[in-house]
């Protein structure tokens, strides 16, 4: 196994760990502040240093998950919303130079999904879909044991699928796509729109809403809060139905912050799925919560390092 | 190449041809009437006879495209709407026994898409999506040169994806899925609904509408006819945008009867695609008309026979 390191790079923290097995690792090195405002060079140097510390010397290989669309084959990050300057950045070669070892880069949601397939809810499947619902909606796609990235490296954007031709615009500017309705941000915006339209609700009108506030109100019986969660669940379920009809996966796992509100989503989600999915492939597909929680990103990075550098 | 035969089985006709190359074949044997009303045994026997005639003796292998959901691995047809009695039918083994040779069965739309990939619009790509728009909407998915069928054998149902939570029910009973809006049947129903609602239109009110009648009216300036085509084109385009975001294919080909009306659909389709697709994968994906027309099914069956029985 050599000294292979996985890194989970976020907008606010960096975590690095040395692989001790295909999906296991030693005590992680944690940097509680990503030097995002100091620019890409500072972020890359901090990652290299964390990797050296995790490996106890120069690593033999690093895989890093980065929060943004990127091309893993070319090693280029197209954009990373929480990391200023990560625009068309040759992140792979920069980190390889800084760390003195070969590097593989990948999208963080893709690696979290890879972890769920290798060691979580999707264990043992050949075809698997991971959907991470938080501020936005991302995901990963495993086909025949391979993480699919598509021709441009950016595939598995399962949140950016059509949902409602008259629906709200998502964070990426797509009118009526799933993310605008079913992400945490989308749920908050739908609730705020209902309040602005004068609907009766116990939700606070004097501050921005978020998924957790709305979930508490829904559980306490607020009709607006319950409705926006039901609509989000139905939209997720219909989109899962579409994925089942197109891909016929063996399992779909739902991860991200929204798993804390899965009780509010699950009923409408399963009914929405049955609206669209054919019975035969639906009957072959397990759908449920992801298992690895916030560890998924680091598990995935470590597993990807082991997969990318098999000779080490 | 031996005597490998491809069969395109339809509700109204049977065509069989012997392979002369990976995607080429000799003069097809055509049966202008499928004995559908005589039941599955009669249909299978007619296919076996056509195959023997095409091969000039007992074939060394047959691949057959069948119009309905099926499991190519298990050789079972789940249902075929235009072939009474094709329900959970072991069609592969029945045809193998009747013809005296090994048989591969596949969904007809999947094989038409395979043909477009092997010899048509998708030539040279590694990842390709075929969408066939006629009475219904079907398709095929090629990933890394493999036809994807999913865990139940029924994948690539690209017409059965969510489109509008308040949209009409499709022919398979899914509320607001793409087929209900953008298939020939869907287009006719939307126009009929507009007439029933009293909208002014030159469309005939005394007989059922179809895609061709509505297309003529749209080209002559009828507003209702133009609108239903524009809505169908937008819905198709948005769904293509979702496929691009999820799969990142190199090309998407549109086949089926609707290609005759592609002039009415193309503008709204391309705008709808741009509503949803990210710019990077959109820029890597060619989208256009399929090239093989009504030959695609037979080309695909022959090509699949050659692929399935490489030793012959």
HADDOCK unambig.tbl for C-alpha pairs under 7 A between the chains (distance, minus, plus):
assign (segid A and resid 150 and name CA) (segid B and resid 247 and name CA) 5.50 0.50 0.50
assign (segid A and resid 150 and name CA) (segid B and resid 248 and name CA) 4.01 0.50 0.50
assign (segid A and resid 150 and name CA) (segid B and resid 249 and name CA) 6.06 0.50 0.50
assign (segid A and resid 151 and name CA) (segid B and resid 248 and name CA) 5.25 0.50 0.50
assign (segid A and resid 151 and name CA) (segid B and resid 249 and name CA) 5.99 0.50 0.50
assign (segid A and resid 151 and name CA) (segid B and resid 250 and name CA) 6.15 0.50 0.50
assign (segid A and resid 151 and name CA) (segid B and resid 281 and name CA) 6.88 0.50 0.50
assign (segid A and resid 151 and name CA) (segid B and resid 284 and name CA) 6.85 0.50 0.50
assign (segid A and resid 152 and name CA) (segid B and resid 248 and name CA) 6.54 0.50 0.50
assign (segid A and resid 152 and name CA) (segid B and resid 280 and name CA) 6.55 0.50 0.50
assign (segid A and resid 152 and name CA) (segid B and resid 281 and name CA) 5.22 0.50 0.50
assign (segid A and resid 152 and name CA) (segid B and resid 284 and name CA) 6.69 0.50 0.50
assign (segid A and resid 154 and name CA) (segid B and resid 281 and name CA) 6.92 0.50 0.50
assign (segid A and resid 155 and name CA) (segid B and resid 245 and name CA) 5.45 0.50 0.50
assign (segid A and resid 155 and name CA) (segid B and resid 246 and name CA) 4.94 0.50 0.50
assign (segid A and resid 155 and name CA) (segid B and resid 247 and name CA) 5.20 0.50 0.50
assign (segid A and resid 155 and name CA) (segid B and resid 248 and name CA) 5.19 0.50 0.50
assign (segid A and resid 156 and name CA) (segid B and resid 245 and name CA) 6.44 0.50 0.50
assign (segid A and resid 156 and name CA) (segid B and resid 246 and name CA) 4.24 0.50 0.50
assign (segid A and resid 156 and name CA) (segid B and resid 247 and name CA) 6.23 0.50 0.50
assign (segid A and resid 157 and name CA) (segid B and resid 245 and name CA) 5.20 0.50 0.50
assign (segid A and resid 157 and name CA) (segid B and resid 246 and name CA) 5.03 0.50 0.50
assign (segid A and resid 158 and name CA) (segid B and resid 246 and name CA) 5.64 0.50 0.50
assign (segid A and resid 160 and name CA) (segid B and resid 242 and name CA) 6.31 0.50 0.50
assign (segid A and resid 160 and name CA) (segid B and resid 245 and name CA) 6.58 0.50 0.50
assign (segid A and resid 160 and name CA) (segid B and resid 276 and name CA) 6.66 0.50 0.50
assign (segid A and resid 161 and name CA) (segid B and resid 242 and name CA) 4.23 0.50 0.50
assign (segid A and resid 161 and name CA) (segid B and resid 276 and name CA) 6.71 0.50 0.50
assign (segid A and resid 162 and name CA) (segid B and resid 163 and name CA) 6.12 0.50 0.50
assign (segid A and resid 162 and name CA) (segid B and resid 238 and name CA) 5.99 0.50 0.50
assign (segid A and resid 162 and name CA) (segid B and resid 239 and name CA) 6.24 0.50 0.50
assign (segid A and resid 162 and name CA) (segid B and resid 242 and name CA) 6.23 0.50 0.50
assign (segid A and resid 162 and name CA) (segid B and resid 276 and name CA) 6.87 0.50 0.50
assign (segid A and resid 163 and name CA) (segid B and resid 162 and name CA) 6.11 0.50 0.50
assign (segid A and resid 163 and name CA) (segid B and resid 163 and name CA) 5.54 0.50 0.50
assign (segid A and resid 163 and name CA) (segid B and resid 164 and name CA) 6.07 0.50 0.50
assign (segid A and resid 164 and name CA) (segid B and resid 163 and name CA) 6.06 0.50 0.50
assign (segid A and resid 164 and name CA) (segid B and resid 164 and name CA) 4.59 0.50 0.50
assign (segid A and resid 164 and name CA) (segid B and resid 165 and name CA) 6.20 0.50 0.50
assign (segid A and resid 165 and name CA) (segid B and resid 164 and name CA) 6.19 0.50 0.50
assign (segid A and resid 174 and name CA) (segid B and resid 275 and name CA) 5.48 0.50 0.50
assign (segid A and resid 174 and name CA) (segid B and resid 276 and name CA) 5.18 0.50 0.50
assign (segid A and resid 175 and name CA) (segid B and resid 275 and name CA) 6.46 0.50 0.50
assign (segid A and resid 238 and name CA) (segid B and resid 162 and name CA) 5.96 0.50 0.50
assign (segid A and resid 239 and name CA) (segid B and resid 162 and name CA) 6.23 0.50 0.50
assign (segid A and resid 242 and name CA) (segid B and resid 160 and name CA) 6.33 0.50 0.50
assign (segid A and resid 242 and name CA) (segid B and resid 161 and name CA) 4.23 0.50 0.50
assign (segid A and resid 242 and name CA) (segid B and resid 162 and name CA) 6.22 0.50 0.50
assign (segid A and resid 245 and name CA) (segid B and resid 155 and name CA) 5.47 0.50 0.50
assign (segid A and resid 245 and name CA) (segid B and resid 156 and name CA) 6.43 0.50 0.50
assign (segid A and resid 245 and name CA) (segid B and resid 157 and name CA) 5.20 0.50 0.50
assign (segid A and resid 245 and name CA) (segid B and resid 160 and name CA) 6.58 0.50 0.50
assign (segid A and resid 246 and name CA) (segid B and resid 155 and name CA) 4.94 0.50 0.50
assign (segid A and resid 246 and name CA) (segid B and resid 156 and name CA) 4.22 0.50 0.50
assign (segid A and resid 246 and name CA) (segid B and resid 157 and name CA) 5.04 0.50 0.50
assign (segid A and resid 246 and name CA) (segid B and resid 158 and name CA) 5.65 0.50 0.50
assign (segid A and resid 247 and name CA) (segid B and resid 150 and name CA) 5.51 0.50 0.50
assign (segid A and resid 247 and name CA) (segid B and resid 155 and name CA) 5.21 0.50 0.50
assign (segid A and resid 247 and name CA) (segid B and resid 156 and name CA) 6.22 0.50 0.50
assign (segid A and resid 248 and name CA) (segid B and resid 150 and name CA) 4.02 0.50 0.50
assign (segid A and resid 248 and name CA) (segid B and resid 151 and name CA) 5.24 0.50 0.50
assign (segid A and resid 248 and name CA) (segid B and resid 152 and name CA) 6.56 0.50 0.50
assign (segid A and resid 248 and name CA) (segid B and resid 155 and name CA) 5.20 0.50 0.50
assign (segid A and resid 249 and name CA) (segid B and resid 150 and name CA) 6.09 0.50 0.50
assign (segid A and resid 249 and name CA) (segid B and resid 151 and name CA) 5.99 0.50 0.50
assign (segid A and resid 250 and name CA) (segid B and resid 151 and name CA) 6.15 0.50 0.50
assign (segid A and resid 275 and name CA) (segid B and resid 174 and name CA) 5.48 0.50 0.50
assign (segid A and resid 275 and name CA) (segid B and resid 175 and name CA) 6.47 0.50 0.50
assign (segid A and resid 276 and name CA) (segid B and resid 160 and name CA) 6.66 0.50 0.50
assign (segid A and resid 276 and name CA) (segid B and resid 161 and name CA) 6.70 0.50 0.50
assign (segid A and resid 276 and name CA) (segid B and resid 162 and name CA) 6.85 0.50 0.50
assign (segid A and resid 276 and name CA) (segid B and resid 174 and name CA) 5.19 0.50 0.50
assign (segid A and resid 280 and name CA) (segid B and resid 152 and name CA) 6.56 0.50 0.50
assign (segid A and resid 281 and name CA) (segid B and resid 151 and name CA) 6.88 0.50 0.50
assign (segid A and resid 281 and name CA) (segid B and resid 152 and name CA) 5.23 0.50 0.50
assign (segid A and resid 281 and name CA) (segid B and resid 154 and name CA) 6.94 0.50 0.50
assign (segid A and resid 284 and name CA) (segid B and resid 151 and name CA) 6.85 0.50 0.50
assign (segid A and resid 284 and name CA) (segid B and resid 152 and name CA) 6.70 0.50 0.50
